[in-house]
Structure formats: structure tokens, C-alpha cells
Amino acid sequence: MNTLPTPSSVTSKRPHLLMLTSVYGEHAIGGAERQVAQLAQGLIALNYRVSIVSLGARQHHHVEIAGQLEIYQIALFQFYDPYQLQPNSQPVTAGAGLKLLWHGLDVYNPVMAARFGSLLDQLKPDLVMTNPLQGFSSAVWSGVRARRLPLIHVLHDHALLCP
């Protein structure tokens, strides 16, 4: 089994890994989010700088430093909020048409790609790891590629078979 080298064996610079996941922390809903949290803690123990980027409430962007973990939230740009990210939001009953439109925009969302790209420019990570992309869309990959950053995607489900 291959293991990640410790930063001291690679370079004197502490590598910066940016992990993107749809939801994190209080909004976590499944195993993918738990895997992201466990991997982040393991990489911090290996002396990596780790930033997690997830969706947040509308018009809300914040930085939280928990120990050595940086957590950033980007406001969801969608007309349907499946994660109930807005404060005091109530569950939304979406008809088939609304869900179809949401999924269409979720395949390629240029607004979310631009918001994520701005954060990439600010943080300047050495490596980007994406996880579930619902809400961000596969458009974020274009921004990573445009900045010539290495990208790892962790496939947790079948949502990305088409894009």
C-alpha cells in the first residue's frame, strides 16, 4: 500500500491541500462527509495544511480555524436548497420540474465555479481534492485546471458518471 510522504521528506514547505465537499460540519449528512473529516485530520497529523471548502448559507462566507483546520463556506447559488443551508429554512417540497432544473444547473454552474475560483486565487493551494460536488458542479474542475493545479477527485457515488 502506498502512503503519502510526510512534508519534511518532500520539501521544507508545508504543503497546502484544499478539500472541496458539498456540505461539512453541522450540515454533514452521510459517509462522504465523515471520510473528508477523517482524511483532513490524518493529513494534519502528517503536517499538511488543510483547508475545507463547503456550501454555506446565502450571502455568507466565513473562515473558521479549528485547531489547524481552515473551514471556508461559499454561498450556494441555486434556486433550490436541498441542504437547507439558509438559517431557519424549512424543508422545500420540489416538484419534478424544479428538481430537473436544479440538476441541470448542478451539472455546470458557472457562478459557483467563479466563486470557488476566487477562493483558489486567495488560498493558492498546492493540491485540490474534490469530493461530492452537488451544489458546486463539475465546473469547479475547469477553474482548477485553468490554474494548473493538481486535482484528485474522490468518487463517493454515481452522481458524476455523466459530467
C-alpha positions, 0 to 999 in steps of 0.5 A: 500500500502506498502512503503519502510522504510526510512534508519534511521528506518532500520539501521544507514547505508545508504543503497546502491541500484544499478539500472541496465537499458539498456540505461539512460540519453541522450540515454533514449528512452521510459517509462522504462527509465523515471520510473528508473529516477523517482524511483532513485530520490524518493529513494534519497529523502528517503536517499538511495544511488543510483547508475545507471548502463547503456550501454555506448559507446565502450571502455568507462566507466565513473562515473558521480555524479549528485547531489547524483546520481552515473551514471556508463556506461559499454561498450556494447559488441555486434556486433550490436548497436541498441542504437547507443551508439558509438559517431557519429554512424549512424543508422545500417540497420540489416538484419534478420540474424544479428538481430537473432544473436544479440538476441541470444547473448542478451539472455546470454552474458557472457562478459557483465555479467563479466563486470557488475560483476566487477562493483558489486565487486567495488560498493558492493551494498546492493540491485540490481534492474534490469530493461530492460536488452537488451544489458546486458542479463539475465546473469547479474542475475547469477553474482548477485546471485553468490554474494548473493545479493538481486535482484528485477527485474522490468518487463517493457515488454515481452522481458524476458518471455523466459530467 
